[in-house]
Amino acid sequence: MKKETDFRIYLCDIAGSLLQGGPLELEGNTYVGDEARKKGMQIVDLIRVLGVYFKGK
């Protein structure tokens, strides 16, 4: 459970930075403005899906 929690916190930190509009470099790409916010929302959606998945286990 500890590793899952750490990974979720890591994803939340990334999503938070992106939702603020960046700039954030991730996997060799730099995201700023609306593009950053869109990526941030995709990560938030991923966090939700993972939450549902792990609750089911």
N, CA, C and O atoms as a GROMACS GRO file, in nm:
protein
  228
    1MET      N    1   0.083  -0.120   0.000
    1MET     CA    2   0.000   0.000   0.000
    1MET      C    3   0.087   0.126   0.000
    1MET      O    4   0.049   0.226  -0.060
    2LYS      N    5   0.199   0.122   0.065
    2LYS     CA    6   0.288   0.238   0.073
    2LYS      C    7   0.334   0.283  -0.065
    2LYS      O    8   0.335   0.402  -0.094
    3LYS      N    9   0.371   0.187  -0.152
    3LYS     CA   10   0.418   0.222  -0.287
    3LYS      C   11   0.306   0.285  -0.367
    3LYS      O   12   0.330   0.380  -0.443
    4GLU      N   13   0.183   0.235  -0.353
    4GLU     CA   14   0.069   0.292  -0.424
    4GLU      C   15   0.044   0.435  -0.379
    4GLU      O   16   0.016   0.521  -0.462
    5THR      N   17   0.053   0.460  -0.250
    5THR     CA   18   0.032   0.594  -0.196
    5THR      C   19   0.140   0.690  -0.245
    5THR      O   20   0.109   0.802  -0.285
    6ASP      N   21   0.265   0.647  -0.244
    6ASP     CA   22   0.374   0.732  -0.292
    6ASP      C   23   0.356   0.767  -0.439
    6ASP      O   24   0.382   0.880  -0.480
    7PHE      N   25   0.313   0.670  -0.519
    7PHE     CA   26   0.293   0.693  -0.661
    7PHE      C   27   0.179   0.792  -0.683
    7PHE      O   28   0.187   0.878  -0.770
    8ARG      N   29   0.074   0.778  -0.603
    8ARG     CA   30  -0.040   0.871  -0.615
    8ARG      C   31   0.004   1.013  -0.579
    8ARG      O   32  -0.034   1.108  -0.647
    9ILE      N   33   0.081   1.029  -0.474
    9ILE     CA   34   0.130   1.161  -0.435
    9ILE      C   35   0.216   1.220  -0.546
    9ILE      O   36   0.206   1.339  -0.576
   10TYR      N   37   0.301   1.138  -0.605
   10TYR     CA   38   0.386   1.181  -0.717
   10TYR      C   39   0.300   1.230  -0.834
   10TYR      O   40   0.326   1.336  -0.890
   11LEU      N   41   0.197   1.153  -0.870
   11LEU     CA   42   0.109   1.194  -0.980
   11LEU      C   43   0.032   1.322  -0.945
   11LEU      O   44   0.014   1.408  -1.031
   12CYS      N   45  -0.011   1.334  -0.821
   12CYS     CA   46  -0.083   1.456  -0.779
   12CYS      C   47   0.007   1.579  -0.786
   12CYS      O   48  -0.039   1.686  -0.825
   13ASP      N   49   0.133   1.564  -0.751
   13ASP     CA   50   0.228   1.676  -0.761
   13ASP      C   51   0.246   1.721  -0.905
   13ASP      O   52   0.248   1.840  -0.934
   14ILE      N   53   0.258   1.624  -0.996
   14ILE     CA   54   0.274   1.656  -1.137
   14ILE      C   55   0.147   1.723  -1.190
   14ILE      O   56   0.154   1.825  -1.257
   15ALA      N   57   0.032   1.665  -1.158
   15ALA     CA   58  -0.096   1.720  -1.204
   15ALA      C   59  -0.115   1.862  -1.152
   15ALA      O   60  -0.161   1.949  -1.226
   16GLY      N   61  -0.081   1.884  -1.026
   16GLY     CA   62  -0.094   2.018  -0.968
   16GLY      C   63  -0.010   2.121  -1.039
   16GLY      O   64  -0.056   2.232  -1.065
   17SER      N   65   0.112   2.086  -1.072
   17SER     CA   66   0.200   2.178  -1.144
   17SER      C   67   0.144   2.208  -1.283
   17SER      O   68   0.149   2.322  -1.329
   18LEU      N   69   0.093   2.106  -1.349
   18LEU     CA   70   0.037   2.125  -1.482
   18LEU      C   71  -0.091   2.208  -1.478
   18LEU      O   72  -0.111   2.294  -1.564
   19LEU      N   73  -0.177   2.183  -1.381
   19LEU     CA   74  -0.303   2.256  -1.372
   19LEU      C   75  -0.282   2.405  -1.344
   19LEU      O   76  -0.368   2.487  -1.374
   20GLN      N   77  -0.167   2.438  -1.286
   20GLN     CA   78  -0.134   2.578  -1.263
   20GLN      C   79  -0.084   2.645  -1.390
   20GLN      O   80  -0.060   2.766  -1.392
   21GLY      N   81  -0.068   2.569  -1.496
   21GLY     CA   82  -0.028   2.625  -1.624
   21GLY      C   83   0.118   2.607  -1.657
   21GLY      O   84   0.167   2.661  -1.756
   22GLY      N   85   0.189   2.530  -1.576
   22GLY     CA   86   0.329   2.499  -1.605
   22GLY      C   87   0.418   2.620  -1.582
   22GLY      O   88   0.379   2.709  -1.507
   23PRO      N   89   0.530   2.627  -1.642
   23PRO     CA   90   0.587   2.528  -1.732
   23PRO      C   91   0.640   2.406  -1.655
   23PRO      O   92   0.691   2.416  -1.544
   24LEU      N   93   0.627   2.291  -1.720
   24LEU     CA   94   0.676   2.168  -1.661
   24LEU      C   95   0.732   2.082  -1.773
   24LEU      O   96   0.667   2.058  -1.874
   25GLU      N   97   0.855   2.034  -1.752
   25GLU     CA   98   0.915   1.944  -1.849
   25GLU      C   99   0.888   1.802  -1.803
   25GLU      O  100   0.919   1.764  -1.690
   26LEU      N  101   0.830   1.723  -1.895
   26LEU     CA  102   0.792   1.586  -1.863
   26LEU      C  103   0.819   1.501  -1.985
   26LEU      O  104   0.766   1.526  -2.093
   27GLU      N  105   0.902   1.400  -1.967
   27GLU     CA  106   0.939   1.308  -2.074
   27GLU      C  107   0.993   1.380  -2.198
   27GLU      O  108   0.960   1.344  -2.311
   28GLY      N  109   1.072   1.481  -2.176
   28GLY     CA  110   1.135   1.553  -2.286
   28GLY      C  111   1.049   1.660  -2.350
   28GLY      O  112   1.094   1.729  -2.441
   29ASN      N  113   0.924   1.675  -2.305
   29ASN     CA  114   0.834   1.777  -2.359
   29ASN      C  115   0.810   1.883  -2.252
   29ASN      O  116   0.802   1.852  -2.133
   30THR      N  117   0.799   2.008  -2.295
   30THR     CA  118   0.768   2.116  -2.203
   30THR      C  119   0.624   2.158  -2.224
   30THR      O  120   0.583   2.191  -2.335
   31TYR      N  121   0.547   2.157  -2.117
   31TYR     CA  122   0.406   2.192  -2.124
   31TYR      C  123   0.384   2.325  -2.053
   31TYR      O  124   0.432   2.346  -1.942
   32VAL      N  125   0.311   2.416  -2.121
   32VAL     CA  126   0.277   2.547  -2.064
   32VAL      C  127   0.134   2.582  -2.103
   32VAL      O  128   0.081   2.532  -2.202
   33GLY      N  129   0.074   2.670  -2.024
   33GLY     CA  130  -0.057   2.724  -2.056
   33GLY      C  131  -0.166   2.619  -2.066
   33GLY      O  132  -0.173   2.526  -1.986
   34ASP      N  133  -0.252   2.636  -2.168
   34ASP     CA  134  -0.367   2.546  -2.186
   34ASP      C  135  -0.323   2.402  -2.211
   34ASP      O  136  -0.390   2.308  -2.167
   35GLU      N  137  -0.214   2.385  -2.281
   35GLU     CA  138  -0.162   2.250  -2.306
   35GLU      C  139  -0.127   2.182  -2.174
   35GLU      O  140  -0.154   2.063  -2.156
   36ALA      N  141  -0.067   2.257  -2.083
   36ALA     CA  142  -0.031   2.203  -1.952
   36ALA      C  143  -0.157   2.166  -1.873
   36ALA      O  144  -0.163   2.061  -1.810
   37ARG      N  145  -0.257   2.255  -1.877
   37ARG     CA  146  -0.382   2.226  -1.804
   37ARG      C  147  -0.451   2.102  -1.858
   37ARG      O  148  -0.504   2.022  -1.780
   38LYS      N  149  -0.449   2.085  -1.989
   38LYS     CA  150  -0.511   1.967  -2.051
   38LYS      C  151  -0.439   1.839  -2.006
   38LYS      O  152  -0.504   1.740  -1.972
   39LYS      N  153  -0.306   1.842  -2.005
   39LYS     CA  154  -0.229   1.726  -1.957
   39LYS      C  155  -0.256   1.701  -1.810
   39LYS      O  156  -0.266   1.586  -1.767
   40GLY      N  157  -0.268   1.807  -1.732
   40GLY     CA  158  -0.298   1.794  -1.589
   40GLY      C  159  -0.430   1.724  -1.566
   40GLY      O  160  -0.441   1.640  -1.477
   41MET      N  161  -0.532   1.759  -1.646
   41MET     CA  162  -0.662   1.694  -1.633
   41MET      C  163  -0.655   1.547  -1.674
   41MET      O  164  -0.726   1.464  -1.617
   42GLN      N  165  -0.571   1.515  -1.772
   42GLN     CA  166  -0.554   1.375  -1.810
   42GLN      C  167  -0.493   1.295  -1.695
   42GLN      O  168  -0.530   1.180  -1.672
   43ILE      N  169  -0.399   1.357  -1.624
   43ILE     CA  170  -0.337   1.288  -1.510
   43ILE      C  171  -0.437   1.273  -1.396
   43ILE      O  172  -0.439   1.170  -1.329
   44VAL      N  173  -0.521   1.375  -1.374
   44VAL     CA  174  -0.625   1.365  -1.271
   44VAL      C  175  -0.719   1.250  -1.305
   44VAL      O  176  -0.757   1.173  -1.216
   45ASP      N  177  -0.757   1.237  -1.431
   45ASP     CA  178  -0.842   1.125  -1.473
   45ASP      C  179  -0.773   0.991  -1.447
   45ASP      O  180  -0.837   0.896  -1.403
   46LEU      N  181  -0.643   0.985  -1.474
   46LEU     CA  182  -0.567   0.863  -1.448
   46LEU      C  183  -0.567   0.829  -1.299
   46LEU      O  184  -0.582   0.713  -1.261
   47ILE      N  185  -0.550   0.930  -1.216
   47ILE     CA  186  -0.551   0.909  -1.071
   47ILE      C  187  -0.687   0.851  -1.027
   47ILE      O  188  -0.692   0.761  -0.944
   48ARG      N  189  -0.795   0.904  -1.084
   48ARG     CA  190  -0.929   0.853  -1.051
   48ARG      C  191  -0.944   0.707  -1.092
   48ARG      O  192  -0.994   0.625  -1.015
   49VAL      N  193  -0.901   0.674  -1.213
   49VAL     CA  194  -0.912   0.536  -1.262
   49VAL      C  195  -0.830   0.443  -1.174
   49VAL      O  196  -0.877   0.334  -1.138
   50LEU      N  197  -0.709   0.485  -1.139
   50LEU     CA  198  -0.626   0.401  -1.052
   50LEU      C  199  -0.689   0.384  -0.915
   50LEU      O  200  -0.680   0.277  -0.855
   51GLY      N  201  -0.752   0.488  -0.865
   51GLY     CA  202  -0.820   0.480  -0.736
   51GLY      C  203  -0.930   0.376  -0.736
   51GLY      O  204  -0.943   0.298  -0.642
   52VAL      N  205  -1.011   0.376  -0.842
   52VAL     CA  206  -1.118   0.278  -0.855
   52VAL      C  207  -1.059   0.138  -0.868
   52VAL      O  208  -1.110   0.043  -0.806
   53TYR      N  209  -0.954   0.125  -0.946
   53TYR     CA  210  -0.890  -0.006  -0.967
   53TYR      C  211  -0.838  -0.063  -0.835
   53TYR      O  212  -0.862  -0.180  -0.803
   54PHE      N  213  -0.767   0.019  -0.758
   54PHE     CA  214  -0.707  -0.031  -0.634
   54PHE      C  215  -0.809  -0.052  -0.524
   54PHE      O  216  -0.787  -0.135  -0.435
   55LYS      N  217  -0.922   0.021  -0.527
   55LYS     CA  218  -1.027  -0.004  -0.428
   55LYS      C  219  -1.091  -0.140  -0.451
   55LYS      O  220  -1.137  -0.205  -0.358
   56GLY      N  221  -1.095  -0.180  -0.579
   56GLY     CA  222  -1.154  -0.308  -0.612
   56GLY      C  223  -1.069  -0.428  -0.575
   56GLY      O  224  -1.118  -0.541  -0.574
   57LYS      N  225  -0.942  -0.404  -0.544
   57LYS     CA  226  -0.851  -0.516  -0.511
   57LYS      C  227  -0.851  -0.541  -0.363
   57LYS      O  228  -0.780  -0.631  -0.316
   0.00000   0.00000   0.00000
